[in-house]
């Protein structure tokens, strides 16, 4: 049988059905705290429970990244063509397909991680009953994605695990890549960049040491020649403005507190 005959006679109904969805871990910093975008499900399963934005991939020609952008827009009210979504950094996080992760049928989810500067408050759309930026601290996640009893916003499906994986990816990428600048405006100060690291890592950093380390990494940031409108500390000069440099990896890396000894 040649290729054409094989495809003409192929019957996909001979196999158990499997559906594909996308889920998005969208992170931003609001009021100095790391927050994730959650939607409250409007329909079963898990009606009324909070979840990551996501949904089924359109079978007729939709690619996975396009589905992630569409779902992020549909379930939050952020239009795909507006400035908010245009600034989002999107990358694939992982694939989740454990049997029983969805009570409807065998469903494999491809998760995406999204970073952006402070985004506006979402307006629920699609099949979501509500949408909100939720501080990570309020979810009480363990490293494995478990949520202790009594957690106010218990996440549906296996979304707590997906979120935990997304947080670890984000924290690790800030060590070795300039991705922290994706949380910043196009022009930013070193203190504003430090605030991103502190929010994502959940650690307070020494201002002077951080400033020195950032400027010692070739290509991490580039000066604009301008200064911030904000006054300097203790009456000093206004902070200088920087933009993202052309480096794709940070060398030397900016390691999390306590990680320096682990990698020696």
C-alpha positions in Angstrom: 0.0 0.0 0.0 1.4 3.4 -1.0 1.2 6.6 1.1 -2.0 7.9 -0.7 -3.9 4.6 -0.3 -2.9 4.3 3.3 -4.1 7.8 4.2 -7.3 7.3 2.2 -8.1 4.1 4.2 -6.9 5.4 7.6 -9.7 5.5 10.2 -8.9 7.6 13.3 -11.9 6.1 15.1 -10.0 2.9 15.5 -8.1 4.6 18.4 -9.3 6.0 21.6 -10.0 9.7 21.3 -7.6 12.2 22.8 -8.1 15.9 23.0 -5.5 18.7 23.2 -5.8 21.9 25.3 -3.5 24.8 26.1 -3.1 26.4 29.6 -1.3 29.6 30.2 0.7 30.6 33.3 0.6 34.4 32.9 2.8 36.3 35.4 3.1 40.0 36.0 4.0 42.2 38.9 1.3 44.3 40.5 1.8 46.5 43.5 5.3 45.1 44.0 4.1 41.5 44.2 4.3 38.6 41.7 0.8 37.7 40.5 -0.7 35.1 38.2 -3.8 35.5 36.0 -6.6 33.1 37.1 -10.1 32.6 35.7 -13.1 31.3 37.6 -14.8 28.5 35.7 -18.3 29.2 34.6 -19.2 25.6 33.7 -18.5 22.0 34.9 -16.2 20.4 35.5 -15.0 22.3 38.5 -17.6 25.0 38.0 -16.9 28.0 40.3 -13.3 26.9 40.9 -10.3 29.0 39.9 -8.0 27.8 37.0 -5.4 29.0 34.6 -6.6 30.5 31.4 -6.9 27.9 28.7 -9.1 25.7 26.5 -9.3 23.4 23.6 -7.2 23.8 20.5 -9.3 24.4 17.4 -8.9 21.2 15.3 -9.0 23.0 12.0 -5.6 24.5 11.5 -4.8 26.2 14.8 -1.2 26.1 16.0 -0.5 25.7 19.7 1.0 29.2 20.3 -2.0 30.8 18.5 -4.3 28.8 20.7 -2.5 30.1 23.8 -2.8 33.7 22.7 -6.4 33.3 21.7 -7.4 31.7 25.0 -5.5 34.3 27.0 -7.5 37.0 25.2 -10.9 35.3 25.2 -10.9 34.5 28.9 -9.6 37.8 30.1 -11.0 40.4 27.7 -7.5 41.4 26.5 -7.7 41.7 22.8 -4.9 39.9 20.8 -4.1 43.1 18.8 -3.9 45.6 21.6 -0.8 46.8 23.3 -1.2 44.6 26.4 -0.9 41.3 24.7 1.6 42.6 22.2 4.1 43.0 25.1 3.7 39.5 26.4 6.7 37.2 26.2 5.3 33.7 25.5 7.2 30.4 25.7 6.2 26.7 26.0 6.4 25.4 29.5 5.6 21.7 29.3 3.1 19.0 28.4 0.7 17.4 30.9 -1.1 14.2 30.0 -1.6 12.1 33.1 -4.6 9.8 32.9 -7.5 11.3 35.0 -6.2 14.8 35.0 -9.5 15.8 33.4 -12.7 14.0 34.3 -14.3 14.4 30.9 -11.9 12.3 28.8 -8.2 11.8 28.1 -6.9 15.3 27.6 -3.3 16.4 27.0 -2.5 20.0 27.8 0.4 22.0 26.4 1.2 24.7 29.0 2.7 28.1 28.2 4.5 30.6 30.3 3.8 34.3 29.7 5.7 37.3 31.1 4.7 40.9 30.8 5.0 44.3 32.6 2.1 45.4 34.8 -1.0 44.5 32.8 -4.5 46.0 33.3 -7.2 44.4 35.4 -8.7 41.6 33.3 -12.4 41.4 32.3 -13.7 37.8 32.1 -14.7 36.6 28.7 -15.4 33.3 26.9 -16.7 30.7 29.3 -15.1 32.3 32.4 -17.3 33.7 35.2 -14.6 35.9 36.5 -10.9 36.7 36.0 -8.4 38.2 38.4 -4.7 38.8 39.0 -3.9 36.8 42.1 -0.8 37.3 44.3 1.2 34.1 44.3 1.5 34.2 48.0 -2.3 33.9 48.4 -2.2 30.5 46.7 0.1 28.9 49.3 1.8 26.6 46.8 4.4 24.1 47.7 7.3 23.3 45.4 5.4 20.3 44.1 2.2 22.2 43.5 0.2 21.1 46.5 -2.2 23.5 48.2 -2.9 23.0 51.9 -6.5 22.6 53.2 -8.3 25.9 53.6 -6.6 27.6 50.7 -9.2 30.1 49.4 -8.4 29.7 45.7 -8.0 26.0 45.2 -7.0 25.4 41.6 -8.9 23.1 39.3 -7.5 20.1 37.4 -3.7 19.8 37.9 -3.2 23.6 37.5 -1.5 23.9 40.8 1.3 21.7 39.6 1.5 23.5 36.3 1.7 26.8 38.1 4.4 25.5 40.4 6.4 24.4 37.4 5.9 27.8 35.8 7.1 29.6 38.8 10.3 27.5 39.0 10.9 28.0 35.3 10.5 31.8 35.8 12.8 31.9 38.8 15.5 29.8 37.1 15.4 31.9 33.9 16.0 35.1 35.8 19.3 33.6 36.9 20.7 32.8 33.5 18.7 34.9 31.0 17.8 38.6 30.7 14.1 37.7 30.9 13.6 39.9 34.0 13.5 42.9 31.5 10.3 41.4 30.1 8.6 42.4 33.4 9.8 46.0 33.0 8.8 49.0 30.8 11.0 49.6 27.7 13.1 52.0 29.9 13.7 51.2 33.5 16.1 51.9 36.4 18.3 49.4 38.2 16.1 49.6 41.3 13.0 48.7 39.2 14.9 45.7 37.8 15.9 44.7 41.3 12.2 44.9 42.3 11.4 42.3 39.6 14.0 39.9 41.0 12.8 40.4 44.5 9.2 39.8 43.6 9.9 36.6 41.5 12.4 35.1 43.8 10.6 36.2 47.0 14.0 37.4 48.4 15.2 40.8 49.4 18.5 41.7 47.6 21.3 44.0 48.6 20.9 47.1 46.5 24.6 47.9 46.0 25.6 44.3 45.2 22.7 43.9 42.7 23.6 47.1 40.9 27.2 46.0 40.6 26.4 42.5 39.4 23.9 43.8 36.7 26.4 46.2 35.2 29.1 43.6 35.2 27.2 41.3 32.9 28.0 42.1 29.3 24.9 42.9 27.3 22.4 42.6 30.1 21.3 46.2 30.1 22.3 49.3 28.1 22.2 52.9 29.2 19.8 55.3 27.5 21.5 58.4 28.6 18.4 59.6 30.4 17.3 59.7 34.0 14.1 58.8 35.8 11.6 61.4 36.8 11.7 59.9 40.3 14.0 61.7 42.8 17.2 60.0 43.9 17.5 58.3 47.3 18.4 60.7 50.1 18.5 63.7 47.8 21.0 62.1 45.5 21.0 62.2 41.7 18.0 60.8 39.8 18.4 57.1 38.8 19.7 56.4 35.4 17.5 54.8 32.8 18.4 51.5 31.0 16.9 49.3 28.4 17.3 45.6 27.7 20.7 44.8 26.1 21.4 42.3 23.3 22.6 39.4 25.6 20.6 36.2 25.3 22.3 34.5 28.3 23.8 36.1 31.4 27.4 35.4 32.0 28.2 35.5 34.9 24.8 34.4 36.0 22.8 36.2 38.7 22.1 33.3 41.1 19.4 33.2 43.7 20.5 33.8 47.3 21.8 30.5 48.7 22.4 29.1 45.2 26.0 30.4 44.9 27.3 27.7 47.2 25.3 25.0 45.3 27.0 25.6 42.0 30.5 25.9 43.2 
